[in-house]
Amino acid sequence: MQEMNIRPIQKKDLCDVLDLIKELAVYEKEPDAVEIDEQDLAKSAFGDPPDFYCLVAEFKGQILGMALFYHRFSTWKGKSLHLEDLIVTQKYRQQGIGKALFEAVLHEAHQQKLKRVEWVVLDWNQSAIDFYKKYQATIFDDWRTVQLDEENLKKFANASL
């Protein structure tokens, strides 16, 4: 896709970005997990400072994919970048869009002189695993993602009062 443009998110993209997020949730077998809306995205993407950064892949005025990322700090390595989501709409996969978005994120991290880029991949998503291995990414089998959801945070806060 020679005419494809990778660029930072604009406010006009929020509806399309939210649609991509919902599409990813369905793909990851969590169709009801998305709780945010366009207003949440706008406040976080365009705040001062922004909570995240997002690159979109645009072709002939249509948003076909996105990469959403933010800064983290590793006590071992220093400043790093966390790639939260890399999404290409189903109809346009396998056409180099994901590669272009991913490489744009890697270039951004390199330009900022960050120590690493990190992300999470589902263990059943073999096509994504194979894609990341092409970049010589380390995929850890012995680290587990851990979360406390909003409900459990409330329970904790109420119990500790």
Backbone bond lengths (Angstrom), bond angles and torsions (degrees), N, CA, C in turn:
res aa  C-N    CA-C-N  psi(-1)  N-CA   C-N-CA  omega(-1)  CA-C   N-CA-C  phi
1 M - - - 1.455 - - 1.523 109.24 -
2 Q 1.298 114.92 86.63 1.458 120.69 -175.38 1.523 113.36 -65.49
3 E 1.305 118.08 -31.38 1.457 121.04 -176.67 1.530 112.86 -87.73
4 M 1.322 117.24 2.89 1.457 120.52 -179.23 1.529 109.72 -69.00
5 N 1.309 114.98 142.50 1.455 121.66 -179.48 1.528 108.64 -121.54
6 I 1.319 117.00 126.49 1.465 122.10 172.18 1.517 106.23 -98.87
7 R 1.331 116.30 122.61 1.464 120.25 -175.67 1.521 110.17 -148.88
8 P 1.335 116.72 163.23 1.465 119.85 175.59 1.522 111.23 -65.74
9 I 1.308 115.26 151.14 1.464 122.17 178.24 1.523 110.39 -59.57
10 Q 1.321 114.98 146.35 1.463 122.88 172.84 1.525 107.23 -122.98
11 K 1.314 115.94 160.84 1.468 119.14 -178.70 1.527 112.37 -57.13
12 K 1.308 117.42 -33.97 1.458 120.80 179.86 1.531 112.84 -65.57
13 D 1.338 117.91 -14.34 1.466 123.00 -177.37 1.522 113.63 -89.56
14 L 1.323 117.42 -8.20 1.464 120.14 -169.28 1.527 113.56 -59.33
15 C 1.299 118.41 -40.37 1.465 121.06 179.13 1.528 110.41 -62.80
16 D 1.326 116.59 -45.01 1.465 120.83 179.79 1.528 111.24 -65.88
17 V 1.317 116.82 -39.97 1.460 120.72 178.66 1.526 110.28 -64.06
18 L 1.315 116.88 -43.15 1.468 119.73 177.49 1.529 110.64 -62.70
19 D 1.313 117.63 -38.82 1.470 120.35 176.51 1.524 110.96 -61.68
20 L 1.326 117.25 -40.36 1.468 120.65 177.72 1.524 111.05 -64.73
21 I 1.327 116.54 -40.98 1.469 120.72 178.27 1.527 109.89 -60.74
22 K 1.321 116.90 -43.41 1.469 120.62 178.51 1.521 111.38 -66.29
23 E 1.318 116.78 -38.09 1.465 120.09 176.94 1.529 110.77 -62.80
24 L 1.321 116.27 -40.59 1.465 119.53 177.44 1.525 111.05 -64.24
25 A 1.317 117.30 -40.58 1.464 120.79 179.10 1.529 110.52 -60.34
26 V 1.303 117.57 -41.18 1.466 121.22 177.44 1.532 109.48 -64.24
27 Y 1.328 116.99 -46.37 1.468 121.97 179.41 1.533 110.99 -58.72
28 E 1.330 116.11 -38.80 1.469 120.58 -178.44 1.524 112.49 -86.74
29 K 1.331 116.38 13.15 1.466 123.73 174.55 1.532 112.49 65.26
30 E 1.331 115.95 32.85 1.462 123.31 177.50 1.535 109.25 -131.80
31 P 1.340 118.00 56.36 1.469 119.97 -171.47 1.522 115.17 -61.70
32 D 1.322 118.38 -22.79 1.464 120.98 -178.22 1.525 112.94 -102.77
33 A 1.311 117.59 10.98 1.463 120.99 -173.64 1.531 114.02 -81.20
34 V 1.301 118.31 -22.06 1.474 120.79 -175.85 1.520 109.29 -75.58
35 E 1.324 116.10 118.65 1.462 122.56 -179.85 1.519 112.97 -110.06
36 I 1.316 117.19 -16.98 1.463 120.41 -176.14 1.526 110.72 -79.40
37 D 1.328 114.86 164.67 1.456 120.84 175.58 1.533 108.49 -131.84
38 E 1.319 116.54 -177.24 1.461 120.92 -178.16 1.521 112.19 -60.17
39 Q 1.322 117.21 -36.00 1.469 120.24 179.93 1.522 110.83 -65.68
40 D 1.332 116.97 -40.78 1.468 120.42 176.32 1.529 110.36 -60.85
41 L 1.329 115.42 -45.87 1.465 119.55 179.06 1.526 111.11 -60.85
42 A 1.332 116.57 -44.48 1.465 120.59 -178.30 1.524 111.16 -61.37
43 K 1.317 115.98 -46.11 1.469 120.22 -178.35 1.529 110.72 -62.38
44 S 1.326 116.73 -39.71 1.463 120.47 -177.65 1.527 113.09 -80.01
45 A 1.322 116.77 -35.22 1.466 119.61 -177.37 1.517 112.92 -78.41
46 F 1.332 115.98 -30.72 1.460 119.12 -172.93 1.525 112.50 -117.42
47 G 1.337 116.56 17.77 1.458 120.36 175.68 1.518 110.73 -73.49
48 D 1.316 115.22 176.16 1.458 120.13 179.37 1.524 109.29 -126.75
49 P 1.309 118.64 96.87 1.460 126.97 3.46 1.526 111.05 -83.75
50 P 1.334 117.16 162.95 1.469 119.28 177.21 1.524 110.86 -69.49
51 D 1.325 116.48 150.31 1.462 121.39 176.45 1.522 111.11 -79.02
52 F 1.310 116.48 -25.38 1.466 121.07 179.47 1.520 109.26 -151.59
53 Y 1.311 114.07 167.66 1.460 122.63 175.15 1.519 106.64 -121.06
54 C 1.301 116.00 151.64 1.459 119.53 -177.37 1.517 108.98 -144.49
55 L 1.310 115.11 131.00 1.454 121.87 171.78 1.517 107.79 -106.29
56 V 1.314 116.53 140.68 1.457 120.30 177.28 1.525 108.96 -119.25
57 A 1.332 114.36 151.02 1.455 121.74 173.35 1.521 106.54 -102.34
58 E 1.325 115.80 117.98 1.453 121.15 -176.20 1.529 108.79 -117.08
59 F 1.320 115.32 134.15 1.459 121.30 177.11 1.517 108.17 -135.38
60 K 1.336 116.60 117.91 1.462 122.76 -179.50 1.530 111.95 51.60
61 G 1.342 115.74 43.30 1.456 121.53 176.85 1.517 115.27 81.67
62 Q 1.323 117.80 -0.86 1.463 121.51 -178.54 1.532 109.84 -107.93
63 I 1.332 116.43 134.08 1.465 121.53 176.89 1.530 107.81 -83.82
64 L 1.336 115.96 118.44 1.462 121.61 -176.50 1.523 113.48 -105.35
65 G 1.331 116.76 -16.05 1.460 120.03 -178.48 1.508 110.62 -168.50
66 M 1.330 114.42 170.62 1.462 119.79 -179.91 1.518 110.50 -156.01
67 A 1.316 114.65 156.56 1.462 122.78 171.93 1.523 106.60 -130.62
68 L 1.323 116.59 119.75 1.461 122.49 -178.54 1.521 107.99 -111.25
69 F 1.342 116.50 129.01 1.462 120.39 -175.26 1.523 110.67 -148.15
70 Y 1.328 114.54 164.91 1.463 120.62 178.78 1.519 109.05 -154.20
71 H 1.328 115.60 165.49 1.467 120.81 -178.82 1.523 111.20 -82.59
72 R 1.293 115.13 147.30 1.467 124.06 173.47 1.522 107.48 -134.18
73 F 1.309 114.53 171.02 1.453 119.20 175.52 1.513 108.85 -130.75
74 S 1.315 116.11 126.75 1.453 122.39 177.10 1.523 108.67 -101.09
75 T 1.315 116.47 128.63 1.465 119.12 177.61 1.530 110.97 -67.77
76 W 1.301 117.45 -17.72 1.461 120.92 177.81 1.519 112.92 -90.39
77 K 1.340 116.69 -35.46 1.462 120.00 -171.20 1.523 114.50 -115.71
78 G 1.324 117.24 -29.81 1.463 120.68 -175.80 1.510 110.67 109.39
79 K 1.316 116.04 -152.29 1.464 121.55 -174.86 1.531 110.38 -67.89
80 S 1.322 115.13 131.80 1.458 121.02 179.77 1.521 109.75 -138.21
81 L 1.304 115.08 177.64 1.450 120.91 -179.08 1.522 108.20 -124.06
82 H 1.325 116.38 134.76 1.465 121.23 177.12 1.523 108.12 -107.65
83 L 1.322 115.72 120.87 1.460 121.97 174.79 1.520 107.35 -87.48
84 E 1.315 115.93 106.88 1.464 120.70 -176.65 1.521 111.17 -76.20
85 D 1.320 116.71 -48.33 1.462 119.98 -178.57 1.516 110.80 -145.71
86 L 1.310 114.80 139.31 1.455 123.85 171.32 1.524 104.98 -126.32
87 I 1.325 116.21 112.87 1.464 120.90 -171.41 1.521 109.65 -131.46
88 V 1.315 115.72 133.07 1.458 122.24 168.74 1.517 106.08 -125.37
89 T 1.326 116.91 131.44 1.447 119.60 -179.50 1.532 110.31 -59.18
90 Q 1.305 115.72 142.94 1.461 123.26 -170.55 1.536 113.21 -47.94
91 K 1.293 117.75 -46.78 1.468 122.51 -174.77 1.530 112.79 -61.12
92 Y 1.336 117.51 -24.47 1.462 121.05 -173.63 1.528 113.65 -112.31
93 R 1.316 117.28 15.16 1.474 119.20 177.79 1.528 110.25 -72.52
94 Q 1.309 114.80 160.31 1.469 122.92 179.19 1.530 112.68 66.99
95 Q 1.331 116.75 27.37 1.461 120.59 178.45 1.528 112.03 -122.88
96 G 1.331 116.76 12.25 1.464 120.75 176.58 1.513 114.81 91.20
97 I 1.320 117.55 2.06 1.468 120.13 -178.26 1.525 110.89 -70.65
98 G 1.318 116.99 -47.27 1.463 120.85 178.02 1.514 111.21 -60.21
99 K 1.310 116.51 -41.60 1.463 121.77 177.97 1.525 110.23 -60.40
100 A 1.321 116.86 -46.03 1.466 120.77 -179.61 1.527 111.47 -62.83
101 L 1.324 116.49 -43.20 1.470 120.47 178.25 1.530 110.99 -64.74
102 F 1.323 116.71 -47.26 1.465 121.33 -178.58 1.530 110.36 -60.62
103 E 1.314 116.51 -45.72 1.459 119.46 -179.58 1.519 111.88 -66.78
104 A 1.327 117.76 -31.53 1.469 120.37 175.45 1.531 110.42 -64.51
105 V 1.329 116.59 -39.35 1.473 120.49 176.85 1.530 109.96 -65.30
106 L 1.327 117.14 -43.84 1.466 120.40 179.09 1.525 111.11 -62.15
107 H 1.320 117.29 -41.31 1.476 120.55 177.01 1.527 110.78 -62.65
108 E 1.322 116.39 -41.79 1.468 120.56 178.16 1.533 110.43 -59.57
109 A 1.311 116.90 -46.27 1.469 120.81 179.42 1.528 110.99 -62.91
110 H 1.307 116.61 -41.56 1.467 120.23 179.46 1.533 110.74 -65.22
111 Q 1.329 117.10 -43.35 1.463 120.54 179.43 1.523 111.90 -62.19
112 Q 1.342 115.76 -33.85 1.464 120.13 179.22 1.533 111.98 -82.83
113 K 1.325 116.87 -0.14 1.467 123.14 -179.63 1.534 111.79 58.96
114 L 1.326 115.60 39.39 1.454 120.73 178.76 1.520 110.14 -77.38
115 K 1.314 116.03 156.85 1.454 121.12 -175.44 1.521 113.55 -81.38
116 R 1.337 117.03 -26.08 1.463 119.03 177.89 1.526 110.18 -168.69
117 V 1.316 113.62 165.13 1.459 122.92 170.86 1.523 105.25 -118.98
118 E 1.311 115.91 136.50 1.468 119.40 -179.82 1.511 109.95 -136.38
119 W 1.321 115.20 157.83 1.457 121.84 -178.88 1.517 108.35 -164.31
120 V 1.306 115.80 175.28 1.461 122.11 -179.83 1.529 107.36 -119.14
121 V 1.319 116.00 142.02 1.456 120.70 176.25 1.534 107.74 -132.63
122 L 1.316 116.03 137.95 1.468 120.29 179.04 1.521 109.93 -67.84
123 D 1.332 116.11 140.63 1.462 119.81 -175.31 1.522 113.56 -65.38
124 W 1.322 118.71 -19.62 1.458 121.49 178.98 1.524 113.34 -91.87
125 N 1.328 117.66 -5.98 1.461 121.52 -177.08 1.532 109.60 -88.73
126 Q 1.323 115.15 72.88 1.460 120.94 -173.09 1.527 112.55 -63.11
127 S 1.325 117.67 -35.23 1.467 118.55 179.73 1.531 110.71 -64.24
128 A 1.324 117.18 -38.64 1.473 120.29 177.22 1.533 110.07 -68.56
129 I 1.320 116.74 -42.97 1.472 120.30 178.76 1.521 110.02 -58.83
130 D 1.324 117.06 -46.90 1.464 120.88 179.21 1.527 111.08 -61.89
131 F 1.325 116.66 -40.30 1.460 121.53 178.04 1.530 110.11 -59.61
132 Y 1.332 117.50 -49.31 1.464 120.73 -177.87 1.524 112.11 -67.23
133 K 1.318 117.31 -32.62 1.470 120.39 177.97 1.524 111.40 -63.27
134 K 1.329 117.39 -29.61 1.467 120.46 178.00 1.524 111.41 -61.36
135 Y 1.326 116.24 -23.65 1.463 121.96 178.48 1.528 111.91 -95.49
136 Q 1.318 115.56 7.82 1.468 122.85 -179.29 1.527 111.66 62.55
137 A 1.322 116.07 32.79 1.467 120.93 175.07 1.521 109.57 -70.13
138 T 1.304 116.00 144.16 1.461 121.85 174.84 1.518 108.18 -86.93
139 I 1.315 116.41 124.95 1.467 121.30 178.18 1.520 106.71 -110.69
140 F 1.319 115.51 112.05 1.459 121.69 -175.59 1.525 111.15 -82.86
141 D 1.310 116.11 131.27 1.465 120.99 174.71 1.517 111.71 -94.79
142 D 1.328 116.59 -17.75 1.457 119.98 -172.01 1.532 113.89 -102.45
143 W 1.309 118.97 3.28 1.457 122.41 175.82 1.518 108.27 -106.39
144 R 1.304 117.48 139.54 1.462 122.43 -179.65 1.518 109.98 -117.37
145 T 1.317 116.16 139.84 1.459 121.04 173.75 1.524 108.16 -75.40
146 V 1.313 116.83 133.34 1.462 122.40 -178.23 1.529 107.87 -125.77
147 Q 1.327 116.56 137.12 1.459 120.96 -179.66 1.519 110.54 -142.32
148 L 1.307 115.66 151.41 1.464 123.53 164.74 1.515 106.10 -117.55
149 D 1.317 117.90 122.94 1.458 120.23 -179.43 1.523 110.84 -82.04
150 E 1.317 115.11 174.15 1.463 121.56 -175.46 1.532 111.76 -58.00
151 E 1.305 116.82 -42.12 1.465 120.44 -179.27 1.526 111.31 -61.35
152 N 1.319 117.08 -44.14 1.459 120.02 -179.76 1.530 112.22 -72.76
153 L 1.324 116.99 -29.49 1.463 119.22 173.39 1.526 110.56 -64.49
154 K 1.338 116.80 -40.44 1.468 120.85 177.39 1.521 110.62 -64.27
155 K 1.325 116.49 -43.73 1.471 120.42 178.41 1.529 110.29 -59.45
156 F 1.317 116.20 -43.92 1.459 120.49 178.57 1.529 110.38 -61.03
157 A 1.339 116.06 -48.93 1.468 120.33 -177.76 1.529 111.07 -61.65
158 N 1.314 117.37 -41.61 1.464 120.76 -179.54 1.519 111.35 -69.25
159 A 1.308 117.55 -35.85 1.468 121.68 -179.89 1.526 111.97 -71.79
160 S 1.326 116.51 -27.07 1.469 118.66 -176.43 1.516 113.25 -93.77
161 L 1.329 117.92 3.55 1.468 120.32 178.91 1.512 111.60 -77.59
